[in-house]
Amino acid sequence: MASSAASEPLLETYNKMVDVVNLSDCKEKPARPAKLSIAEQVLMTLEYYQEYPSYFSLAAGCL
């Protein structure tokens, strides 16, 4: 597990990403409210990108 000193820059980057999404969020109300907060949506997107295999690795596995 990462130490707290090593995870501080990651937490700062994550918080900046959440701030950017909050600033760029349109002010119109959606048809229905989101079930996840902006922070949870950013976290799920990052987890998805971490787990999703790239097309390069898929192509390399097929050869």
Number of C-alpha atoms within 10 A of each C-alpha: 4 6 7 9 8 9 12 11 11 11 12 11 12 16 14 12 16 19 14 11 15 12 10 9 10 9 7 6 7 8 6 6 8 9 8 10 11 16 16 12 15 17 15 13 11 13 11 11 11 10 8 9 10 10 9 8 9 10 9 8 8 6 5
